[in-house]
Amino acid sequence: MENTSNKSTEESMKRANETSIYTLIVVGVLISIVGVYLRFAFDSMALSVVSWVILFVGAFVACKGVFKILAA
């Protein structure tokens, strides 16, 4: 019984340590940083709405990477 558990844990660790997941998180954080910068850089209603959208897209991408790790 323990042998099966070890294999499952080993596969989970391999999946959680994939470089692509951490790359996805970094890309999401960078997109969010751009959104935050645009939010405070200029004083325009249109740019403010666009910056909020960019911020939430970046947060969604980063959360997607985190949930991939948690599902591993």
All heavy atoms as TSV, in Angstrom:
chain	resi	resn	atom	element	x	y	z
A	1	MET	N	N	0.811	-1.184	0.000
A	1	MET	CA	C	0.000	0.000	0.000
A	1	MET	C	C	0.865	1.262	0.000
A	1	MET	O	O	0.558	2.216	-0.671
A	1	MET	CB	C	-0.912	-0.032	1.223
A	1	MET	CG	C	-1.964	1.021	1.192
A	1	MET	SD	S	-3.179	0.577	-0.047
A	1	MET	CE	C	-4.527	1.525	0.462
A	2	GLU	N	N	1.938	1.275	0.742
A	2	GLU	CA	C	2.807	2.438	0.797
A	2	GLU	C	C	3.490	2.700	-0.536
A	2	GLU	O	O	3.747	3.831	-0.883
A	2	GLU	CB	C	3.864	2.248	1.885
A	2	GLU	CG	C	3.312	2.361	3.279
A	2	GLU	CD	C	4.406	2.212	4.316
A	2	GLU	OE1	O	5.499	2.729	4.082
A	2	GLU	OE2	O	4.141	1.562	5.327
A	3	ASN	N	N	3.799	1.659	-1.271
A	3	ASN	CA	C	4.471	1.804	-2.549
A	3	ASN	C	C	3.617	2.623	-3.516
A	3	ASN	O	O	4.121	3.469	-4.232
A	3	ASN	CB	C	4.797	0.431	-3.136
A	3	ASN	CG	C	5.789	0.522	-4.274
A	3	ASN	OD1	O	6.404	1.561	-4.474
A	3	ASN	ND2	N	5.938	-0.555	-5.012
A	4	THR	N	N	2.313	2.388	-3.544
A	4	THR	CA	C	1.410	3.137	-4.404
A	4	THR	C	C	1.368	4.591	-3.987
A	4	THR	O	O	1.362	5.486	-4.819
A	4	THR	CB	C	-0.011	2.541	-4.346
A	4	THR	OG1	O	0.063	1.152	-4.621
A	4	THR	CG2	C	-0.922	3.205	-5.335
A	5	SER	N	N	1.357	4.839	-2.709
A	5	SER	CA	C	1.326	6.206	-2.188
A	5	SER	C	C	2.599	6.958	-2.561
A	5	SER	O	O	2.551	8.127	-2.911
A	5	SER	CB	C	1.149	6.182	-0.684
A	5	SER	OG	O	1.192	7.484	-0.167
A	6	ASN	N	N	3.747	6.287	-2.492
A	6	ASN	CA	C	5.007	6.911	-2.851
A	6	ASN	C	C	5.052	7.270	-4.326
A	6	ASN	O	O	5.559	8.316	-4.703
A	6	ASN	CB	C	6.181	6.005	-2.491
A	6	ASN	CG	C	6.421	5.956	-1.003
A	6	ASN	OD1	O	5.991	6.849	-0.265
A	6	ASN	ND2	N	7.099	4.916	-0.557
A	7	LYS	N	N	4.530	6.391	-5.192
A	7	LYS	CA	C	4.498	6.685	-6.616
A	7	LYS	C	C	3.610	7.873	-6.908
A	7	LYS	O	O	3.949	8.726	-7.708
A	7	LYS	CB	C	4.028	5.453	-7.406
A	7	LYS	CG	C	5.047	4.365	-7.517
A	7	LYS	CD	C	4.537	3.232	-8.367
A	7	LYS	CE	C	5.576	2.112	-8.457
A	7	LYS	NZ	N	5.106	1.006	-9.272
A	8	SER	N	N	2.471	7.941	-6.237
A	8	SER	CA	C	1.549	9.053	-6.424
A	8	SER	C	C	2.184	10.364	-5.978
A	8	SER	O	O	2.071	11.377	-6.665
A	8	SER	CB	C	0.266	8.803	-5.641
A	8	SER	OG	O	-0.590	9.903	-5.731
A	9	THR	N	N	2.853	10.329	-4.851
A	9	THR	CA	C	3.527	11.524	-4.343
A	9	THR	C	C	4.661	11.935	-5.260
A	9	THR	O	O	4.856	13.129	-5.526
A	9	THR	CB	C	4.071	11.253	-2.928
A	9	THR	OG1	O	2.996	10.826	-2.098
A	9	THR	CG2	C	4.705	12.490	-2.350
A	10	GLU	N	N	5.381	10.978	-5.773
A	10	GLU	CA	C	6.497	11.266	-6.667
A	10	GLU	C	C	6.014	11.926	-7.956
A	10	GLU	O	O	6.595	12.907	-8.417
A	10	GLU	CB	C	7.228	9.957	-6.982
A	10	GLU	CG	C	8.676	10.129	-7.368
A	10	GLU	CD	C	9.365	8.783	-7.460
A	10	GLU	OE1	O	9.662	8.202	-6.405
A	10	GLU	OE2	O	9.584	8.342	-8.602
A	11	GLU	N	N	4.923	11.411	-8.516
A	11	GLU	CA	C	4.360	11.994	-9.732
A	11	GLU	C	C	3.837	13.404	-9.461
A	11	GLU	O	O	3.990	14.305	-10.289
A	11	GLU	CB	C	3.244	11.111	-10.267
A	11	GLU	CG	C	3.717	9.793	-10.830
A	11	GLU	CD	C	2.558	8.872	-11.194
A	11	GLU	OE1	O	1.406	9.332	-11.215
A	11	GLU	OE2	O	2.825	7.688	-11.454
A	12	SER	N	N	3.236	13.590	-8.301
A	12	SER	CA	C	2.720	14.900	-7.922
A	12	SER	C	C	3.853	15.914	-7.791
A	12	SER	O	O	3.727	17.059	-8.232
A	12	SER	CB	C	1.955	14.787	-6.613
A	12	SER	OG	O	1.529	16.035	-6.174
A	13	MET	N	N	4.954	15.502	-7.206
A	13	MET	CA	C	6.110	16.391	-7.042
A	13	MET	C	C	6.722	16.754	-8.395
A	13	MET	O	O	7.121	17.896	-8.616
A	13	MET	CB	C	7.154	15.746	-6.134
A	13	MET	CG	C	6.716	15.626	-4.696
A	13	MET	SD	S	6.459	17.208	-3.912
A	13	MET	CE	C	8.147	17.682	-3.663
A	14	LYS	N	N	6.802	15.778	-9.302
A	14	LYS	CA	C	7.339	16.057	-10.635
A	14	LYS	C	C	6.477	17.088	-11.350
A	14	LYS	O	O	6.983	18.006	-11.967
A	14	LYS	CB	C	7.414	14.769	-11.461
A	14	LYS	CG	C	8.551	13.868	-11.099
A	14	LYS	CD	C	8.590	12.641	-11.988
A	14	LYS	CE	C	9.703	11.711	-11.571
A	14	LYS	NZ	N	9.731	10.498	-12.386
A	15	ARG	N	N	5.176	16.920	-11.255
A	15	ARG	CA	C	4.264	17.848	-11.923
A	15	ARG	C	C	4.353	19.237	-11.287
A	15	ARG	O	O	4.342	20.249	-11.971
A	15	ARG	CB	C	2.842	17.327	-11.821
A	15	ARG	CG	C	1.829	18.332	-12.211
A	15	ARG	CD	C	0.969	17.907	-13.285
A	15	ARG	NE	N	0.363	19.152	-13.750
A	15	ARG	CZ	C	-0.785	19.263	-14.278
A	15	ARG	NH1	N	-1.461	18.228	-14.510
A	15	ARG	NH2	N	-1.258	20.411	-14.645
A	16	ALA	N	N	4.439	19.300	-9.965
A	16	ALA	CA	C	4.497	20.586	-9.268
A	16	ALA	C	C	5.813	21.317	-9.530
A	16	ALA	O	O	5.871	22.536	-9.406
A	16	ALA	CB	C	4.313	20.387	-7.772
A	17	ASN	N	N	6.852	20.606	-9.908
A	17	ASN	CA	C	8.151	21.231	-10.158
A	17	ASN	C	C	8.402	21.533	-11.629
A	17	ASN	O	O	9.524	21.874	-11.995
A	17	ASN	CB	C	9.275	20.342	-9.609
A	17	ASN	CG	C	9.321	20.366	-8.109
A	17	ASN	OD1	O	8.983	21.368	-7.489
A	17	ASN	ND2	N	9.728	19.267	-7.515
A	18	GLU	N	N	7.385	21.429	-12.467
A	18	GLU	CA	C	7.562	21.746	-13.884
A	18	GLU	C	C	7.859	23.233	-14.056
A	18	GLU	O	O	7.230	24.092	-13.443
A	18	GLU	CB	C	6.302	21.386	-14.669
A	18	GLU	CG	C	6.098	19.906	-14.834
A	18	GLU	CD	C	4.834	19.584	-15.613
A	18	GLU	OE1	O	4.151	20.513	-16.078
A	18	GLU	OE2	O	4.537	18.389	-15.743
A	19	THR	N	N	8.809	23.520	-14.918
A	19	THR	CA	C	9.219	24.898	-15.170
A	19	THR	C	C	8.098	25.706	-15.805
A	19	THR	O	O	7.960	26.903	-15.533
A	19	THR	CB	C	10.452	24.913	-16.096
A	19	THR	OG1	O	11.442	24.038	-15.564
A	19	THR	CG2	C	11.029	26.301	-16.217
A	20	SER	N	N	7.280	25.079	-16.623
A	20	SER	CA	C	6.222	25.810	-17.325
A	20	SER	C	C	5.206	26.412	-16.353
A	20	SER	O	O	4.659	27.488	-16.623
A	20	SER	CB	C	5.513	24.885	-18.312
A	20	SER	OG	O	4.891	23.814	-17.629
A	21	ILE	N	N	4.971	25.760	-15.242
A	21	ILE	CA	C	4.021	26.296	-14.267
A	21	ILE	C	C	4.569	27.577	-13.641
A	21	ILE	O	O	3.859	28.576	-13.517
A	21	ILE	CB	C	3.703	25.246	-13.181
A	21	ILE	CG1	C	2.953	24.068	-13.794
A	21	ILE	CG2	C	2.904	25.864	-12.045
A	21	ILE	CD1	C	2.696	22.919	-12.845
A	22	TYR	N	N	5.828	27.552	-13.278
A	22	TYR	CA	C	6.414	28.739	-12.661
A	22	TYR	C	C	6.594	29.861	-13.680
A	22	TYR	O	O	6.489	31.039	-13.333
A	22	TYR	CB	C	7.731	28.377	-11.975
A	22	TYR	CG	C	7.473	27.477	-10.792
A	22	TYR	CD1	C	7.662	26.106	-10.877
A	22	TYR	CD2	C	6.974	27.992	-9.615
A	22	TYR	CE1	C	7.389	25.281	-9.808
A	22	TYR	CE2	C	6.692	27.182	-8.533
A	22	TYR	CZ	C	6.905	25.822	-8.642
A	22	TYR	OH	O	6.618	25.005	-7.580
A	23	THR	N	N	6.822	29.513	-14.930
A	23	THR	CA	C	6.879	30.523	-15.987
A	23	THR	C	C	5.513	31.188	-16.130
A	23	THR	O	O	5.425	32.412	-16.294
A	23	THR	CB	C	7.297	29.883	-17.328
A	23	THR	OG1	O	8.547	29.223	-17.145
A	23	THR	CG2	C	7.409	30.914	-18.410
A	24	LEU	N	N	4.443	30.411	-16.060
A	24	LEU	CA	C	3.086	30.945	-16.139
A	24	LEU	C	C	2.816	31.914	-14.984
A	24	LEU	O	O	2.235	32.985	-15.184
A	24	LEU	CB	C	2.078	29.798	-16.125
A	24	LEU	CG	C	0.610	30.150	-16.301
A	24	LEU	CD1	C	0.371	30.706	-17.698
A	24	LEU	CD2	C	-0.249	28.922	-16.070
A	25	ILE	N	N	3.265	31.571	-13.800
A	25	ILE	CA	C	3.071	32.457	-12.647
A	25	ILE	C	C	3.842	33.753	-12.830
A	25	ILE	O	O	3.316	34.843	-12.563
A	25	ILE	CB	C	3.484	31.741	-11.344
A	25	ILE	CG1	C	2.536	30.585	-11.045
A	25	ILE	CG2	C	3.513	32.713	-10.168
A	25	ILE	CD1	C	2.961	29.709	-9.893
A	26	VAL	N	N	5.085	33.668	-13.296
A	26	VAL	CA	C	5.895	34.872	-13.496
A	26	VAL	C	C	5.271	35.764	-14.564
A	26	VAL	O	O	5.217	36.995	-14.404
A	26	VAL	CB	C	7.355	34.493	-13.861
A	26	VAL	CG1	C	8.132	35.688	-14.347
A	26	VAL	CG2	C	8.032	33.865	-12.661
A	27	VAL	N	N	4.781	35.180	-15.650
A	27	VAL	CA	C	4.128	35.970	-16.699
A	27	VAL	C	C	2.890	36.659	-16.132
A	27	VAL	O	O	2.646	37.843	-16.404
A	27	VAL	CB	C	3.776	35.074	-17.913
A	27	VAL	CG1	C	2.835	35.778	-18.864
A	27	VAL	CG2	C	5.032	34.650	-18.628
A	28	GLY	N	N	2.111	35.946	-15.326
A	28	GLY	CA	C	0.936	36.548	-14.705
A	28	GLY	C	C	1.285	37.707	-13.788
A	28	GLY	O	O	0.620	38.746	-13.792
A	29	VAL	N	N	2.342	37.551	-13.021
A	29	VAL	CA	C	2.776	38.627	-12.125
A	29	VAL	C	C	3.264	39.827	-12.928
A	29	VAL	O	O	2.955	40.985	-12.593
A	29	VAL	CB	C	3.869	38.121	-11.149
A	29	VAL	CG1	C	4.526	39.270	-10.408
A	29	VAL	CG2	C	3.272	37.125	-10.174
A	30	LEU	N	N	4.002	39.590	-14.002
A	30	LEU	CA	C	4.481	40.703	-14.834
A	30	LEU	C	C	3.324	41.449	-15.497
A	30	LEU	O	O	3.333	42.683	-15.570
A	30	LEU	CB	C	5.466	40.193	-15.888
A	30	LEU	CG	C	6.807	39.712	-15.344
A	30	LEU	CD1	C	7.667	39.154	-16.480
A	30	LEU	CD2	C	7.537	40.836	-14.641
A	31	ILE	N	N	2.329	40.719	-15.977
A	31	ILE	CA	C	1.145	41.370	-16.554
A	31	ILE	C	C	0.438	42.198	-15.489
A	31	ILE	O	O	0.006	43.332	-15.756
A	31	ILE	CB	C	0.192	40.313	-17.156
A	31	ILE	CG1	C	0.821	39.653	-18.381
A	31	ILE	CG2	C	-1.145	40.947	-17.540
A	31	ILE	CD1	C	0.043	38.458	-18.900
A	32	SER	N	N	0.345	41.676	-14.285
A	32	SER	CA	C	-0.296	42.414	-13.193
A	32	SER	C	C	0.486	43.676	-12.848
A	32	SER	O	O	-0.109	44.720	-12.564
A	32	SER	CB	C	-0.416	41.538	-11.955
A	32	SER	OG	O	-1.266	40.455	-12.208
A	33	ILE	N	N	1.797	43.599	-12.874
A	33	ILE	CA	C	2.627	44.778	-12.592
A	33	ILE	C	C	2.381	45.863	-13.628
A	33	ILE	O	O	2.283	47.049	-13.287
A	33	ILE	CB	C	4.116	44.390	-12.515
A	33	ILE	CG1	C	4.373	43.591	-11.238
A	33	ILE	CG2	C	5.012	45.626	-12.558
A	33	ILE	CD1	C	5.772	42.993	-11.166
A	34	VAL	N	N	2.260	45.481	-14.882
A	34	VAL	CA	C	1.961	46.453	-15.943
A	34	VAL	C	C	0.597	47.096	-15.674
A	34	VAL	O	O	0.435	48.314	-15.815
A	34	VAL	CB	C	2.003	45.790	-17.339
A	34	VAL	CG1	C	1.437	46.704	-18.406
A	34	VAL	CG2	C	3.417	45.380	-17.678
A	35	GLY	N	N	-0.379	46.285	-15.289
A	35	GLY	CA	C	-1.700	46.822	-14.973
A	35	GLY	C	C	-1.673	47.794	-13.808
A	35	GLY	O	O	-2.333	48.837	-13.846
A	36	VAL	N	N	-0.918	47.476	-12.778
A	36	VAL	CA	C	-0.806	48.380	-11.627
A	36	VAL	C	C	-0.104	49.663	-12.029
A	36	VAL	O	O	-0.518	50.767	-11.642
A	36	VAL	CB	C	-0.057	47.686	-10.463
A	36	VAL	CG1	C	0.303	48.681	-9.373
A	36	VAL	CG2	C	-0.895	46.561	-9.902
A	37	TYR	N	N	0.950	49.559	-12.820
A	37	TYR	CA	C	1.666	50.756	-13.268
A	37	TYR	C	C	0.741	51.660	-14.072
A	37	TYR	O	O	0.689	52.873	-13.840
A	37	TYR	CB	C	2.889	50.373	-14.107
A	37	TYR	CG	C	3.563	51.580	-14.714
A	37	TYR	CD1	C	4.352	52.413	-13.922
A	37	TYR	CD2	C	3.394	51.908	-16.052
A	37	TYR	CE1	C	4.956	53.543	-14.453
A	37	TYR	CE2	C	3.988	53.039	-16.594
A	37	TYR	CZ	C	4.768	53.844	-15.793
A	37	TYR	OH	O	5.336	54.968	-16.329
A	38	LEU	N	N	0.007	51.097	-15.021
A	38	LEU	CA	C	-0.895	51.908	-15.834
A	38	LEU	C	C	-2.018	52.514	-14.993
A	38	LEU	O	O	-2.522	53.594	-15.298
A	38	LEU	CB	C	-1.493	51.062	-16.961
A	38	LEU	CG	C	-0.529	50.646	-18.064
A	38	LEU	CD1	C	-1.241	49.748	-19.067
A	38	LEU	CD2	C	0.051	51.861	-18.762
A	39	ARG	N	N	-2.395	51.814	-13.937
A	39	ARG	CA	C	-3.466	52.312	-13.065
A	39	ARG	C	C	-3.072	53.625	-12.414
A	39	ARG	O	O	-3.889	54.526	-12.259
A	39	ARG	CB	C	-3.767	51.253	-11.998
A	39	ARG	CG	C	-4.791	51.645	-10.991
A	39	ARG	CD	C	-6.195	51.526	-11.570
A	39	ARG	NE	N	-7.175	51.879	-10.583
A	39	ARG	CZ	C	-7.798	53.051	-10.541
A	39	ARG	NH1	N	-7.539	53.960	-11.443
A	39	ARG	NH2	N	-8.682	53.305	-9.618
A	40	PHE	N	N	-1.817	53.766	-12.047
A	40	PHE	CA	C	-1.375	54.969	-11.347
A	40	PHE	C	C	-0.549	55.916	-12.207
A	40	PHE	O	O	-0.186	56.991	-11.749
A	40	PHE	CB	C	-0.567	54.580	-10.100
A	40	PHE	CG	C	-1.399	53.854	-9.088
A	40	PHE	CD1	C	-1.264	52.485	-8.914
A	40	PHE	CD2	C	-2.330	54.529	-8.333
A	40	PHE	CE1	C	-2.039	51.815	-7.984
A	40	PHE	CE2	C	-3.114	53.860	-7.402
A	40	PHE	CZ	C	-2.967	52.498	-7.221
A	41	ALA	N	N	-0.249	55.547	-13.443
A	41	ALA	CA	C	0.616	56.372	-14.278
A	41	ALA	C	C	-0.112	57.588	-14.850
A	41	ALA	O	O	0.440	58.690	-14.884
A	41	ALA	CB	C	1.202	55.539	-15.414
A	42	PHE	N	N	-1.342	57.406	-15.285
A	42	PHE	CA	C	-2.055	58.487	-15.955
A	42	PHE	C	C	-3.434	58.655	-15.328
A	42	PHE	O	O	-3.930	57.775	-14.634
A	42	PHE	CB	C	-2.205	58.177	-17.445
A	42	PHE	CG	C	-0.888	57.899	-18.123
A	42	PHE	CD1	C	-0.538	56.600	-18.458
A	42	PHE	CD2	C	0.000	58.915	-18.391
A	42	PHE	CE1	C	0.672	56.329	-19.069
A	42	PHE	CE2	C	1.214	58.655	-19.006
A	42	PHE	CZ	C	1.547	57.359	-19.348
A	43	ASP	N	N	-4.054	59.794	-15.598
A	43	ASP	CA	C	-5.365	60.083	-15.030
A	43	ASP	C	C	-6.392	60.189	-16.146
A	43	ASP	O	O	-6.777	61.276	-16.557
A	43	ASP	CB	C	-5.312	61.376	-14.216
A	43	ASP	CG	C	-6.542	61.540	-13.354
A	43	ASP	OD1	O	-7.186	60.520	-13.067
A	43	ASP	OD2	O	-6.848	62.682	-12.979
A	44	SER	N	N	-6.808	59.031	-16.643
A	44	SER	CA	C	-7.785	58.972	-17.715
A	44	SER	C	C	-8.760	57.838	-17.398
A	44	SER	O	O	-8.347	56.758	-16.977
A	44	SER	CB	C	-7.085	58.718	-19.044
A	44	SER	OG	O	-7.995	58.279	-20.010
A	45	MET	N	N	-10.029	58.071	-17.611
A	45	MET	CA	C	-11.028	57.050	-17.303
A	45	MET	C	C	-10.844	55.825	-18.186
A	45	MET	O	O	-10.918	54.686	-17.718
A	45	MET	CB	C	-12.432	57.641	-17.471
A	45	MET	CG	C	-13.518	56.686	-17.095
A	45	MET	SD	S	-13.384	56.235	-15.363
A	45	MET	CE	C	-14.794	55.199	-15.197
A	46	ALA	N	N	-10.603	56.045	-19.479
A	46	ALA	CA	C	-10.443	54.919	-20.410
A	46	ALA	C	C	-9.207	54.099	-20.048
A	46	ALA	O	O	-9.259	52.862	-20.016
A	46	ALA	CB	C	-10.346	55.432	-21.835
A	47	LEU	N	N	-8.104	54.765	-19.770
A	47	LEU	CA	C	-6.879	54.052	-19.405
A	47	LEU	C	C	-7.033	53.353	-18.065
A	47	LEU	O	O	-6.489	52.260	-17.861
A	47	LEU	CB	C	-5.690	55.009	-19.374
A	47	LEU	CG	C	-4.327	54.366	-19.200
A	47	LEU	CD1	C	-4.058	53.386	-20.344
A	47	LEU	CD2	C	-3.240	55.396	-19.141
A	48	SER	N	N	-7.797	53.932	-17.173
A	48	SER	CA	C	-8.039	53.310	-15.881
A	48	SER	C	C	-8.799	51.995	-16.051
A	48	SER	O	O	-8.457	50.989	-15.413
A	48	SER	CB	C	-8.824	54.268	-14.988
A	48	SER	OG	O	-9.078	53.686	-13.743
A	49	VAL	N	N	-9.816	51.991	-16.900
A	49	VAL	CA	C	-10.590	50.768	-17.138
A	49	VAL	C	C	-9.714	49.703	-17.796
A	49	VAL	O	O	-9.732	48.534	-17.408
A	49	VAL	CB	C	-11.841	51.069	-17.999
A	49	VAL	CG1	C	-12.512	49.795	-18.450
A	49	VAL	CG2	C	-12.807	51.950	-17.233
A	50	VAL	N	N	-8.920	50.104	-18.777
A	50	VAL	CA	C	-8.023	49.169	-19.460
A	50	VAL	C	C	-6.999	48.606	-18.482
A	50	VAL	O	O	-6.705	47.410	-18.491
A	50	VAL	CB	C	-7.321	49.854	-20.662
A	50	VAL	CG1	C	-6.201	48.988	-21.214
A	50	VAL	CG2	C	-8.339	50.178	-21.741
A	51	SER	N	N	-6.475	49.458	-17.610
A	51	SER	CA	C	-5.474	48.983	-16.642
A	51	SER	C	C	-6.082	47.996	-15.650
A	51	SER	O	O	-5.428	47.039	-15.253
A	51	SER	CB	C	-4.838	50.159	-15.913
A	51	SER	OG	O	-5.776	50.805	-15.084
A	52	TRP	N	N	-7.328	48.202	-15.248
A	52	TRP	CA	C	-7.989	47.239	-14.357
A	52	TRP	C	C	-8.171	45.897	-15.048
A	52	TRP	O	O	-7.969	44.840	-14.442
A	52	TRP	CB	C	-9.350	47.766	-13.907
A	52	TRP	CG	C	-9.274	48.665	-12.712
A	52	TRP	CD1	C	-9.475	50.002	-12.698
A	52	TRP	CD2	C	-8.954	48.307	-11.369
A	52	TRP	NE1	N	-9.308	50.491	-11.427
A	52	TRP	CE2	C	-8.996	49.467	-10.587
A	52	TRP	CE3	C	-8.639	47.104	-10.746
A	52	TRP	CZ2	C	-8.732	49.470	-9.225
A	52	TRP	CZ3	C	-8.379	47.104	-9.382
A	52	TRP	CH2	C	-8.428	48.273	-8.639
A	53	VAL	N	N	-8.541	45.947	-16.322
A	53	VAL	CA	C	-8.701	44.698	-17.082
A	53	VAL	C	C	-7.367	43.967	-17.177
A	53	VAL	O	O	-7.296	42.754	-16.957
A	53	VAL	CB	C	-9.293	44.984	-18.487
A	53	VAL	CG1	C	-9.229	43.755	-19.360
A	53	VAL	CG2	C	-10.721	45.487	-18.361
A	54	ILE	N	N	-6.294	44.694	-17.482
A	54	ILE	CA	C	-4.964	44.081	-17.572
A	54	ILE	C	C	-4.561	43.493	-16.226
A	54	ILE	O	O	-4.021	42.387	-16.152
A	54	ILE	CB	C	-3.925	45.112	-18.065
A	54	ILE	CG1	C	-4.202	45.491	-19.512
A	54	ILE	CG2	C	-2.504	44.583	-17.920
A	54	ILE	CD1	C	-3.367	46.647	-20.013
A	55	LEU	N	N	-4.846	44.207	-15.160
A	55	LEU	CA	C	-4.513	43.732	-13.816
A	55	LEU	C	C	-5.240	42.431	-13.495
A	55	LEU	O	O	-4.629	41.475	-13.008
A	55	LEU	CB	C	-4.863	44.800	-12.783
A	55	LEU	CG	C	-4.684	44.442	-11.317
A	55	LEU	CD1	C	-3.224	44.146	-11.015
A	55	LEU	CD2	C	-5.196	45.550	-10.442
A	56	PHE	N	N	-6.525	42.359	-13.802
A	56	PHE	CA	C	-7.282	41.142	-13.500
A	56	PHE	C	C	-6.897	39.978	-14.407
A	56	PHE	O	O	-6.905	38.826	-13.968
A	56	PHE	CB	C	-8.784	41.410	-13.566
A	56	PHE	CG	C	-9.281	42.144	-12.354
A	56	PHE	CD1	C	-9.846	43.404	-12.472
A	56	PHE	CD2	C	-9.170	41.599	-11.095
A	56	PHE	CE1	C	-10.300	44.087	-11.366
A	56	PHE	CE2	C	-9.614	42.269	-9.966
A	56	PHE	CZ	C	-10.183	43.530	-10.108
A	57	VAL	N	N	-6.534	40.266	-15.647
A	57	VAL	CA	C	-6.058	39.194	-16.532
A	57	VAL	C	C	-4.759	38.614	-15.975
A	57	VAL	O	O	-4.566	37.397	-15.927
A	57	VAL	CB	C	-5.879	39.703	-17.978
A	57	VAL	CG1	C	-5.084	38.737	-18.815
A	57	VAL	CG2	C	-7.234	39.970	-18.610
A	58	GLY	N	N	-3.849	39.487	-15.549
A	58	GLY	CA	C	-2.598	39.021	-14.958
A	58	GLY	C	C	-2.813	38.217	-13.697
A	58	GLY	O	O	-2.175	37.182	-13.478
A	59	ALA	N	N	-3.735	38.666	-12.861
A	59	ALA	CA	C	-4.038	37.926	-11.628
A	59	ALA	C	C	-4.653	36.568	-11.951
A	59	ALA	O	O	-4.342	35.566	-11.303
A	59	ALA	CB	C	-4.979	38.743	-10.755
A	60	PHE	N	N	-5.510	36.520	-12.956
A	60	PHE	CA	C	-6.120	35.256	-13.361
A	60	PHE	C	C	-5.061	34.280	-13.865
A	60	PHE	O	O	-5.081	33.097	-13.520
A	60	PHE	CB	C	-7.176	35.505	-14.445
A	60	PHE	CG	C	-7.807	34.251	-14.961
A	60	PHE	CD1	C	-8.754	33.587	-14.213
A	60	PHE	CD2	C	-7.432	33.729	-16.186
A	60	PHE	CE1	C	-9.333	32.421	-14.680
A	60	PHE	CE2	C	-8.001	32.568	-16.662
A	60	PHE	CZ	C	-8.961	31.912	-15.907
A	61	VAL	N	N	-4.125	34.769	-14.676
A	61	VAL	CA	C	-3.061	33.908	-15.211
A	61	VAL	C	C	-2.195	33.369	-14.073
A	61	VAL	O	O	-1.859	32.179	-14.047
A	61	VAL	CB	C	-2.214	34.678	-16.250
A	61	VAL	CG1	C	-0.964	33.905	-16.637
A	61	VAL	CG2	C	-3.047	34.986	-17.492
A	62	ALA	N	N	-1.836	34.231	-13.131
A	62	ALA	CA	C	-1.014	33.790	-12.003
A	62	ALA	C	C	-1.762	32.764	-11.140
A	62	ALA	O	O	-1.183	31.759	-10.724
A	62	ALA	CB	C	-0.595	34.990	-11.156
A	63	CYS	N	N	-3.047	33.003	-10.886
A	63	CYS	CA	C	-3.840	32.053	-10.096
A	63	CYS	C	C	-3.990	30.723	-10.820
A	63	CYS	O	O	-4.011	29.665	-10.178
A	63	CYS	CB	C	-5.205	32.637	-9.788
A	63	CYS	SG	S	-5.146	33.948	-8.549
A	64	LYS	N	N	-4.075	30.768	-12.127
A	64	LYS	CA	C	-4.167	29.537	-12.911
A	64	LYS	C	C	-2.912	28.671	-12.680
A	64	LYS	O	O	-3.003	27.457	-12.514
A	64	LYS	CB	C	-4.318	29.880	-14.388
A	64	LYS	CG	C	-4.594	28.707	-15.269
A	64	LYS	CD	C	-4.832	29.163	-16.703
A	64	LYS	CE	C	-5.011	27.991	-17.605
A	64	LYS	NZ	N	-5.204	28.380	-19.009
A	65	GLY	N	N	-1.745	29.307	-12.655
A	65	GLY	CA	C	-0.510	28.587	-12.373
A	65	GLY	C	C	-0.476	28.010	-10.978
A	65	GLY	O	O	-0.042	26.882	-10.758
A	66	VAL	N	N	-0.957	28.769	-10.011
A	66	VAL	CA	C	-0.983	28.295	-8.618
A	66	VAL	C	C	-1.919	27.087	-8.496
A	66	VAL	O	O	-1.595	26.103	-7.841
A	66	VAL	CB	C	-1.416	29.427	-7.665
A	66	VAL	CG1	C	-1.685	28.881	-6.266
A	66	VAL	CG2	C	-0.354	30.506	-7.614
A	67	PHE	N	N	-3.073	27.155	-9.136
A	67	PHE	CA	C	-4.011	26.041	-9.054
A	67	PHE	C	C	-3.495	24.813	-9.781
A	67	PHE	O	O	-3.843	23.680	-9.412
A	67	PHE	CB	C	-5.386	26.449	-9.561
A	67	PHE	CG	C	-6.112	27.375	-8.612
A	67	PHE	CD1	C	-6.696	28.533	-9.078
A	67	PHE	CD2	C	-6.182	27.089	-7.270
A	67	PHE	CE1	C	-7.353	29.382	-8.202
A	67	PHE	CE2	C	-6.825	27.920	-6.382
A	67	PHE	CZ	C	-7.422	29.091	-6.857
A	68	LYS	N	N	-2.648	24.999	-10.799
A	68	LYS	CA	C	-2.020	23.842	-11.435
A	68	LYS	C	C	-1.091	23.140	-10.449
A	68	LYS	O	O	-1.012	21.909	-10.434
A	68	LYS	CB	C	-1.237	24.258	-12.674
A	68	LYS	CG	C	-2.069	24.424	-13.894
A	68	LYS	CD	C	-1.188	24.682	-15.099
A	68	LYS	CE	C	-2.015	24.776	-16.354
A	68	LYS	NZ	N	-1.165	24.975	-17.533
A	69	ILE	N	N	-0.400	23.905	-9.633
A	69	ILE	CA	C	0.477	23.308	-8.628
A	69	ILE	C	C	-0.353	22.587	-7.572
A	69	ILE	O	O	-0.037	21.462	-7.165
A	69	ILE	CB	C	1.370	24.362	-7.970
A	69	ILE	CG1	C	2.383	24.894	-8.960
A	69	ILE	CG2	C	2.087	23.803	-6.750
A	69	ILE	CD1	C	3.191	26.065	-8.452
A	70	LEU	N	N	-1.432	23.203	-7.141
A	70	LEU	CA	C	-2.262	22.594	-6.102
A	70	LEU	C	C	-2.953	21.326	-6.578
A	70	LEU	O	O	-3.198	20.420	-5.788
A	70	LEU	CB	C	-3.304	23.601	-5.606
A	70	LEU	CG	C	-2.749	24.786	-4.838
A	70	LEU	CD1	C	-3.873	25.762	-4.499
A	70	LEU	CD2	C	-2.042	24.334	-3.589
A	71	ALA	N	N	-3.260	21.263	-7.858
A	71	ALA	CA	C	-3.916	20.072	-8.395
A	71	ALA	C	C	-2.935	18.922	-8.613
A	71	ALA	O	O	-3.338	17.793	-8.829
A	71	ALA	CB	C	-4.608	20.407	-9.709
A	72	ALA	N	N	-1.651	19.247	-8.545
A	72	ALA	CA	C	-0.621	18.224	-8.822
A	72	ALA	C	C	-0.553	17.178	-7.767
A	72	ALA	O	O	-1.063	17.005	-6.801
A	72	ALA	CB	C	0.747	18.887	-8.922
